[in-house]
Every structure is written in structure tokens, then in C-alpha cells.
Amino acid sequence: MCSSFHLSHAILILCFLYPPPKKGAYDRAVERYLEAARKLVADPALRAGCGSKALAKAATFSNATVQQRMVDNYHEAFAAQVSLSVCVALVVLVLFLVFLLT
């Protein structure tokens, strides 16, 4: 969880590292942020929708989901490696047979 202290320091750091490219860009960005915050505060349905979407997105980063994705990636990589090995073995076998027959 982010404390307000950490959040305010992160904002200050970002402001110094990434100043707005054009005059007034920062003010417009702050105004867009405030307008979005006002909409969320005023509209319970929008808030609930954003909350449920955020929970669904967060679920894709759970330990179980990430670990399963990693296992799936290893299985896919192993299958690709086996397929490549089989292809190389077949090419070597064909070349060997051609060499024997000539």
C-alpha cells in the first residue's frame, strides 16, 4: 500500500524527471486527472465498474496465474525445442541416407 508520503515524493520526482513538454501541458494534465476523479466520486456505477475491472485485472497477476503462465511457457519452449530437434534429426537422417545411396 502506498502512503501519501511515498506518493507525494513519487509525484515530485516525476515532475522533475519528466517536465511537461509544452507550456500549460502540466495544468491540462492535472485538470484531466481532477475531472476523472470528480467523475469517479460522483458516479457510483462508474466506480463499481472500475473496481470490478481492476479486480479482474489484478487477478491476472496472482501467484497461481503467474506461475501457471510460467509453466505453460516452459512447456511451449520445450515442445518447440523437441520439434526443432526432430526436424534436425530428420535432415541428418536424409543426408546420411543420400550419402549411403550415392
Biotite code that builds the C-alpha atoms (Angstrom):
import biotite.structure as struc

atoms = struc.array([
    struc.Atom([0.000, 0.000, 0.000], chain_id="A", res_id=1, res_name="MET", atom_name="CA", element="C"),
    struc.Atom([1.274, 3.452, -0.863], chain_id="A", res_id=2, res_name="CYS", atom_name="CA", element="C"),
    struc.Atom([1.394, 6.069, 1.849], chain_id="A", res_id=3, res_name="SER", atom_name="CA", element="C"),
    struc.Atom([0.720, 9.688, 0.982], chain_id="A", res_id=4, res_name="SER", atom_name="CA", element="C"),
    struc.Atom([4.368, 10.415, 1.813], chain_id="A", res_id=5, res_name="PHE", atom_name="CA", element="C"),
    struc.Atom([5.618, 7.959, -0.815], chain_id="A", res_id=6, res_name="HIS", atom_name="CA", element="C"),
    struc.Atom([3.032, 9.088, -3.336], chain_id="A", res_id=7, res_name="LEU", atom_name="CA", element="C"),
    struc.Atom([3.874, 12.776, -2.946], chain_id="A", res_id=8, res_name="SER", atom_name="CA", element="C"),
    struc.Atom([7.581, 12.044, -3.315], chain_id="A", res_id=9, res_name="HIS", atom_name="CA", element="C"),
    struc.Atom([6.938, 9.944, -6.413], chain_id="A", res_id=10, res_name="ALA", atom_name="CA", element="C"),
    struc.Atom([4.957, 12.799, -7.936], chain_id="A", res_id=11, res_name="ILE", atom_name="CA", element="C"),
    struc.Atom([7.726, 15.290, -7.140], chain_id="A", res_id=12, res_name="LEU", atom_name="CA", element="C"),
    struc.Atom([10.368, 13.014, -8.653], chain_id="A", res_id=13, res_name="ILE", atom_name="CA", element="C"),
    struc.Atom([8.292, 12.513, -11.801], chain_id="A", res_id=14, res_name="LEU", atom_name="CA", element="C"),
    struc.Atom([7.756, 16.255, -12.120], chain_id="A", res_id=15, res_name="CYS", atom_name="CA", element="C"),
    struc.Atom([11.493, 16.881, -12.011], chain_id="A", res_id=16, res_name="PHE", atom_name="CA", element="C"),
    struc.Atom([12.462, 13.957, -14.233], chain_id="A", res_id=17, res_name="LEU", atom_name="CA", element="C"),
    struc.Atom([9.717, 14.465, -16.798], chain_id="A", res_id=18, res_name="TYR", atom_name="CA", element="C"),
    struc.Atom([8.786, 18.136, -17.019], chain_id="A", res_id=19, res_name="PRO", atom_name="CA", element="C"),
    struc.Atom([5.828, 18.969, -19.267], chain_id="A", res_id=20, res_name="PRO", atom_name="CA", element="C"),
    struc.Atom([6.948, 19.379, -22.888], chain_id="A", res_id=21, res_name="PRO", atom_name="CA", element="C"),
    struc.Atom([4.776, 22.421, -23.602], chain_id="A", res_id=22, res_name="LYS", atom_name="CA", element="C"),
    struc.Atom([3.596, 25.365, -21.574], chain_id="A", res_id=23, res_name="LYS", atom_name="CA", element="C"),
    struc.Atom([0.283, 24.554, -19.950], chain_id="A", res_id=24, res_name="GLY", atom_name="CA", element="C"),
    struc.Atom([0.585, 20.791, -20.523], chain_id="A", res_id=25, res_name="ALA", atom_name="CA", element="C"),
    struc.Atom([1.007, 20.111, -16.820], chain_id="A", res_id=26, res_name="TYR", atom_name="CA", element="C"),
    struc.Atom([-2.035, 22.200, -15.930], chain_id="A", res_id=27, res_name="ASP", atom_name="CA", element="C"),
    struc.Atom([-4.120, 20.403, -18.554], chain_id="A", res_id=28, res_name="ARG", atom_name="CA", element="C"),
    struc.Atom([-2.928, 17.013, -17.281], chain_id="A", res_id=29, res_name="ALA", atom_name="CA", element="C"),
    struc.Atom([-3.821, 17.943, -13.694], chain_id="A", res_id=30, res_name="VAL", atom_name="CA", element="C"),
    struc.Atom([-7.226, 19.202, -14.812], chain_id="A", res_id=31, res_name="GLU", atom_name="CA", element="C"),
    struc.Atom([-7.906, 15.922, -16.693], chain_id="A", res_id=32, res_name="ARG", atom_name="CA", element="C"),
    struc.Atom([-6.892, 13.966, -13.597], chain_id="A", res_id=33, res_name="TYR", atom_name="CA", element="C"),
    struc.Atom([-9.143, 16.061, -11.358], chain_id="A", res_id=34, res_name="LEU", atom_name="CA", element="C"),
    struc.Atom([-12.062, 15.750, -13.790], chain_id="A", res_id=35, res_name="GLU", atom_name="CA", element="C"),
    struc.Atom([-11.663, 11.967, -13.866], chain_id="A", res_id=36, res_name="ALA", atom_name="CA", element="C"),
    struc.Atom([-11.515, 11.879, -10.056], chain_id="A", res_id=37, res_name="ALA", atom_name="CA", element="C"),
    struc.Atom([-14.669, 14.021, -9.856], chain_id="A", res_id=38, res_name="ARG", atom_name="CA", element="C"),
    struc.Atom([-16.486, 11.633, -12.206], chain_id="A", res_id=39, res_name="LYS", atom_name="CA", element="C"),
    struc.Atom([-15.493, 8.644, -10.086], chain_id="A", res_id=40, res_name="LEU", atom_name="CA", element="C"),
    struc.Atom([-16.637, 10.334, -6.898], chain_id="A", res_id=41, res_name="VAL", atom_name="CA", element="C"),
    struc.Atom([-19.960, 11.437, -8.404], chain_id="A", res_id=42, res_name="ALA", atom_name="CA", element="C"),
    struc.Atom([-20.902, 8.214, -10.214], chain_id="A", res_id=43, res_name="ASP", atom_name="CA", element="C"),
    struc.Atom([-21.245, 5.079, -8.042], chain_id="A", res_id=44, res_name="PRO", atom_name="CA", element="C"),
    struc.Atom([-21.905, 2.853, -11.080], chain_id="A", res_id=45, res_name="ALA", atom_name="CA", element="C"),
    struc.Atom([-18.716, 4.044, -12.768], chain_id="A", res_id=46, res_name="LEU", atom_name="CA", element="C"),
    struc.Atom([-16.808, 3.493, -9.522], chain_id="A", res_id=47, res_name="ARG", atom_name="CA", element="C"),
    struc.Atom([-18.188, -0.035, -9.186], chain_id="A", res_id=48, res_name="ALA", atom_name="CA", element="C"),
    struc.Atom([-17.377, -0.815, -12.821], chain_id="A", res_id=49, res_name="GLY", atom_name="CA", element="C"),
    struc.Atom([-13.818, 0.465, -12.467], chain_id="A", res_id=50, res_name="CYS", atom_name="CA", element="C"),
    struc.Atom([-13.443, -1.501, -9.240], chain_id="A", res_id=51, res_name="GLY", atom_name="CA", element="C"),
    struc.Atom([-14.597, -4.764, -10.773], chain_id="A", res_id=52, res_name="SER", atom_name="CA", element="C"),
    struc.Atom([-12.353, -4.271, -13.823], chain_id="A", res_id=53, res_name="LYS", atom_name="CA", element="C"),
    struc.Atom([-9.408, -3.511, -11.540], chain_id="A", res_id=54, res_name="ALA", atom_name="CA", element="C"),
    struc.Atom([-10.058, -6.672, -9.513], chain_id="A", res_id=55, res_name="LEU", atom_name="CA", element="C"),
    struc.Atom([-10.275, -8.750, -12.693], chain_id="A", res_id=56, res_name="ALA", atom_name="CA", element="C"),
    struc.Atom([-7.001, -7.275, -13.959], chain_id="A", res_id=57, res_name="LYS", atom_name="CA", element="C"),
    struc.Atom([-5.323, -7.804, -10.583], chain_id="A", res_id=58, res_name="ALA", atom_name="CA", element="C"),
    struc.Atom([-6.390, -11.461, -10.640], chain_id="A", res_id=59, res_name="ALA", atom_name="CA", element="C"),
    struc.Atom([-4.246, -11.966, -13.748], chain_id="A", res_id=60, res_name="THR", atom_name="CA", element="C"),
    struc.Atom([-1.209, -11.188, -11.574], chain_id="A", res_id=61, res_name="PHE", atom_name="CA", element="C"),
    struc.Atom([-1.966, -13.630, -8.753], chain_id="A", res_id=62, res_name="SER", atom_name="CA", element="C"),
    struc.Atom([0.763, -16.086, -7.798], chain_id="A", res_id=63, res_name="ASN", atom_name="CA", element="C"),
    struc.Atom([-1.161, -19.050, -9.149], chain_id="A", res_id=64, res_name="ALA", atom_name="CA", element="C"),
    struc.Atom([-1.868, -17.381, -12.501], chain_id="A", res_id=65, res_name="THR", atom_name="CA", element="C"),
    struc.Atom([1.687, -16.132, -12.991], chain_id="A", res_id=66, res_name="VAL", atom_name="CA", element="C"),
    struc.Atom([3.164, -19.491, -12.019], chain_id="A", res_id=67, res_name="GLN", atom_name="CA", element="C"),
    struc.Atom([0.819, -21.315, -14.406], chain_id="A", res_id=68, res_name="GLN", atom_name="CA", element="C"),
    struc.Atom([1.816, -18.938, -17.217], chain_id="A", res_id=69, res_name="ARG", atom_name="CA", element="C"),
    struc.Atom([5.477, -19.658, -16.473], chain_id="A", res_id=70, res_name="MET", atom_name="CA", element="C"),
    struc.Atom([4.883, -23.432, -16.556], chain_id="A", res_id=71, res_name="VAL", atom_name="CA", element="C"),
    struc.Atom([2.965, -23.059, -19.833], chain_id="A", res_id=72, res_name="ASP", atom_name="CA", element="C"),
    struc.Atom([5.833, -21.027, -21.310], chain_id="A", res_id=73, res_name="ASN", atom_name="CA", element="C"),
    struc.Atom([8.323, -23.732, -20.341], chain_id="A", res_id=74, res_name="TYR", atom_name="CA", element="C"),
    struc.Atom([6.114, -26.418, -21.877], chain_id="A", res_id=75, res_name="HIS", atom_name="CA", element="C"),
    struc.Atom([5.806, -24.410, -25.110], chain_id="A", res_id=76, res_name="GLU", atom_name="CA", element="C"),
    struc.Atom([9.563, -23.791, -25.233], chain_id="A", res_id=77, res_name="ALA", atom_name="CA", element="C"),
    struc.Atom([10.274, -27.474, -24.604], chain_id="A", res_id=78, res_name="PHE", atom_name="CA", element="C"),
    struc.Atom([7.797, -28.520, -27.310], chain_id="A", res_id=79, res_name="ALA", atom_name="CA", element="C"),
    struc.Atom([9.395, -26.089, -29.765], chain_id="A", res_id=80, res_name="ALA", atom_name="CA", element="C"),
    struc.Atom([12.849, -27.395, -28.870], chain_id="A", res_id=81, res_name="GLN", atom_name="CA", element="C"),
    struc.Atom([11.704, -31.007, -29.335], chain_id="A", res_id=82, res_name="VAL", atom_name="CA", element="C"),
    struc.Atom([10.139, -30.114, -32.704], chain_id="A", res_id=83, res_name="SER", atom_name="CA", element="C"),
    struc.Atom([13.350, -28.435, -33.789], chain_id="A", res_id=84, res_name="LEU", atom_name="CA", element="C"),
    struc.Atom([15.394, -31.429, -32.619], chain_id="A", res_id=85, res_name="SER", atom_name="CA", element="C"),
    struc.Atom([13.147, -33.818, -34.560], chain_id="A", res_id=86, res_name="VAL", atom_name="CA", element="C"),
    struc.Atom([13.484, -31.690, -37.707], chain_id="A", res_id=87, res_name="CYS", atom_name="CA", element="C"),
    struc.Atom([17.270, -31.574, -37.374], chain_id="A", res_id=88, res_name="VAL", atom_name="CA", element="C"),
    struc.Atom([17.379, -35.329, -36.798], chain_id="A", res_id=89, res_name="ALA", atom_name="CA", element="C"),
    struc.Atom([15.273, -35.942, -39.916], chain_id="A", res_id=90, res_name="LEU", atom_name="CA", element="C"),
    struc.Atom([17.514, -33.705, -42.021], chain_id="A", res_id=91, res_name="VAL", atom_name="CA", element="C"),
    struc.Atom([20.605, -35.517, -40.739], chain_id="A", res_id=92, res_name="VAL", atom_name="CA", element="C"),
    struc.Atom([18.964, -38.877, -41.450], chain_id="A", res_id=93, res_name="LEU", atom_name="CA", element="C"),
    struc.Atom([18.047, -37.838, -45.015], chain_id="A", res_id=94, res_name="VAL", atom_name="CA", element="C"),
    struc.Atom([21.561, -36.539, -45.617], chain_id="A", res_id=95, res_name="LEU", atom_name="CA", element="C"),
    struc.Atom([23.020, -39.770, -44.242], chain_id="A", res_id=96, res_name="PHE", atom_name="CA", element="C"),
    struc.Atom([20.749, -41.868, -46.490], chain_id="A", res_id=97, res_name="LEU", atom_name="CA", element="C"),
    struc.Atom([21.668, -39.762, -49.507], chain_id="A", res_id=98, res_name="VAL", atom_name="CA", element="C"),
    struc.Atom([25.329, -40.243, -48.652], chain_id="A", res_id=99, res_name="PHE", atom_name="CA", element="C"),
    struc.Atom([24.878, -44.018, -48.331], chain_id="A", res_id=100, res_name="LEU", atom_name="CA", element="C"),
    struc.Atom([22.932, -44.325, -51.592], chain_id="A", res_id=101, res_name="LEU", atom_name="CA", element="C"),
    struc.Atom([25.408, -42.352, -53.658], chain_id="A", res_id=102, res_name="THR", atom_name="CA", element="C"),
])
